[in-house]
Amino acid sequence: MKKGKFYFRAIVVVILNTVLLGCSSSDDSEEPEPLQERIRVKMPIPDEGDIDWSNVELVWNEEFDGSTKLEDIWFFESNDPNNPNTADELQTYQKENVVMNGGTLKILAKEKTGDYTSARLTSKYAFQYGRIEINAKLPRQQTKGLWTKMALIGDNIDVAGWPLAGEIDVVEHFTNDPNKIYNYIHSGTNNGANGTLISSEYSLESPGADFHVYGILWTNKYIKFYIDNSENITYTFLRPSTPTDQNWPFDKPFYLLTKYSYRRTVWRRWS
């Protein structure tokens, strides 16, 4: 049996000063309820000036130390409920491929006689703005076709659909190119489906050998991606001068998504 591993050591969310915490039904928006109700955490934005990211408050973190049950934090999904076209992917998602021990959450991708299994998780929390970072070790295998994704997805996706709900890819990684890290931003205007995807990439020497911190700084004015240190910015996406729901769907809560997949297109792309 072939096996790949994808480790999380911590997921941290910090925001500025005041915390607004409540369930989805307490949100002031007029949007219909998402099918999976999530706790929403929103960061207030100052009227003037930029955020002092050194003066922020920890509002939520998961250290995978056993103090909470995985089921209290995560939904385990057997497929992508908002993208039924998964013929591109070879694996079956199952809860059994997630292991928590030694202060880490491990997602195992397995292959046995041509059958592939892995896992897909989404958080029971949704966040609007803040500093969000994930401490992770990515797969080391040179096996072609393994795709790791850690992203934020608009919590109204059950109503708006993809890509209108928005997607912020904090990190995407392909084992075919193991030292490259990719960041993507999807919206109704810019997305992979219409060929206008906003993307950036950078090289990282040891994403499979060492833990690294992958993070974003997110306000109503920008989304900044960083690696290991919040001052080490790798890409900045500014809010358009004329923001709309199509080109800037990022002024609402987003939940965390992580998945580990086998993909035919990735295999063909790099073979």
Steps between C-alpha positions, in 0.01 A plus 500: 500500500629843405441775754552877510474725804395861547554646850342791687661618822286806570236724352484850648267796451583840649302820455505859613372566852123439521355161413151456365400139547167337422323232305398547139142587591617807691669659197346830388511419129193414297665195341324163537651258748779272381419131507772439757466758774831637620609722785603836355788713628541853362779751544399867518696720261630844606358793306841639416851365456627147465491219754783474750542124468726497807202614710252223438309259719487122474136400456521138391764235458523123467822335615385139448606412854190292574328770706216507246340235285547529128123475454458817709715700258461337160243369257626187323385510138479199271500717186494860383133593550534814287690347210344171390746472210765298679581259218842668499576354844583137566456478876211432735489726806456326834534590864726203569782673315528770769719429803570731794798418719829647616364854476423471129206429275603266220309448176601173339472439128502128428510284191430129502463300178378803310260631764581844641379649828565827680307760704328836465416720800324835542491703820195562715626859537488777240715811523473849355834681482802446721832323500451133424791261493553127468810316621539205267738248351415414141541162329857391425413236243610542141188304400333688217150633535473573874334836565493672841267792559437728797249772420229734622157462337214750513244383754215585262618248241187288543301798374738690268689200368859488383680719405261782594536420871874558477803288580837591652761227455744548786717223359478254214772244440557234236743213553600524134672828584577448869688824573238736359219659704200652322246760614175554309203735535165409345202728447221539249724726293828313538505120520641187346182423308524811279878506477552821701617345825706727727808305606848528645772250578831477682765241568549342840796276570348248739117503516495123543786469747416785740196670644432844357244768584274593207284802568296797383431850627146587397307825530231678299784657296737215419599136532872446564664159488807421709734215586638426850482863617221752451757754377619261228231589246504295179202654321246780554154511343340843534125560501397632156435873480137421420422193710199282417374159605658370181855628545523531882282245684733519801300717741321211668591190705710224347556152640815286489535215253777245482522204269754259359418358156618289210431683174519383141551851360792572730654169394460585130613859550840402640564163335 
